[in-house]
Amino acid sequence: MAGLLQISVAVDTEGAEAVCSLFNELNRPVAVPDGTPHAGSGRAVIEATGFPDDADLEPHEVTMDMAQALRVKTFVAPGPEAEALVQRIREGLYWLSRLHPVSEPVVEVIEDKDWQEAWKEHYAAFAVGRSFLIRPAWDEADAAPAGRHVLRLNPGMAFGTGLHPSTRLCLVLLEGLGLPGARVLDVGTGSGILALGALKLGAARVVATDTDPTALPVVAENASYNDVACGLAGPLVPFAGSLPPPAEFDVVVVNILPHVIVSLLDRDALASYVAPTGQLILSGIIDERRAEVVDALQRHGFQVSVARYEEDWVALLAARG
Amino acid sequence: MAKKLKALVKLQLDAGKANPAPPVGTALGPHGINIMGFCKEYNARTQQQAGQVIPVEIQIFTDGSFSFITKTSPAADLIKKAIGLDKGSGVPHMEKVGVIKRDQVRGIAETKMKDLNARTIEAAMLMIEGTARSMGVTVED
């Protein structure tokens, strides 16, 4: 991929805000037709490093001015205007440096690499709940600890690494259900982690939907790592879109966001996908927004039987009351 | 015992719209944190403020974990929104680009009070007025 220009300066805390405003004013996000900011242009970043090694300090007590080094950065996309923009930023910094101590800017080309991939080196096998071991697809170890299902994953561009509390909560709730032979619907499947988890727990067939076109190839890839057949014949059936054609499922799991869940219930008849004695798992909910989801569930005749928490995330298990 | 802090990164993002492109990727990627995890969590927390810029302060620990707190919109953004201004002045002492009423300044100060290092609303208003002047916006009663 093309390189990005990174412009950074060292400042003190007081100067940091001034440099940020300068960067934000000069290097404005360029709106592309669909309204998303152009990659590489955009807002300033303040990065503080070199904190005191003080074990008694709670995270919320740490502030920017405790850092030994403070840098403000902005990123400029390559292109015909980049040079002029860098020059304007240099001039702006020169004027600012007469008011605040600001270092000479360092302009360097950084690789605009796939940042979604960069964290992979920190992603190692880990256990979830009583039943799962999540192992990255690129990890070649194949020993399975006794009593655990190994889920091999390359989360790629899709959501669902198993590291997020909302995903873990769903896996743990799935463990608690009698899944052998069940028909499962996974709405917003992302990497396919929950669909594959349900199959490992014995589900007969899982329909996995996603509106994100990048998700379904990732689901198919992850299915192959787990020797699961993915296609119309199942057992893993991918579906591009929000909800599949009407059908009843024993378990429906939705790990998205509160407003999406509420909209699925109110506008898209999510409840009609749950068999009369079926269960609904809802996750991706910050605790402070739990009530919205519980209200929506009640509007559609569901009662919450279990609410599981991790940090301030909650996942709800509900059935018809 | 508290976890060891590696870096503190402050970003200004559009509420509910974080994605792994720069500046999120370029700011957080080198620290090895899970970018998708961050974007999903930021978007979940800020969905209701869509249309605003919500700054976020991310604490990155040496073990690769992170936590973050969101802040109120930057004063300059709130001022622009309050008076329908597109862009601040490049030469604020010479070129004035707008006027803000003191009542509007008070409203912004109230919004930002919890993030400002100010004991009274009057002190907070002085800070907002300072930001307004530095953008070439005149404050009037």
Interface residues (C-beta under 8 A of the other chain):
Chain A: L4 Q6 C20 S21 N24 E25 T36 P37 A39 G40 G42 R43 A44 V45 I46 E47 A48 T49 F51 D53 D54 A55 D56 L57 E58 P59 H60 V62 M64 A67 K73 T74 F75 A77 I110 D112 K113 W115 Q116 A118 W119 E121 H122 Y123 P155 F159 T161 L163 H164 S166 L257 P258 H259 G284 I286
Chain B: M1 A2 K3 K4 L5 K6 A7 L8 V9 K10 L11 Q12 L13 D14 K17 N19 P20 A21 P22 P23 V24 G25 T26 A27 L28 G29 P30 G32 I33 N34 I35 M36 G37 K40 E41 N43 A44 R45 Q47 V53 Q59 G64 S67 I69 A76 K87 G88 G90 S134
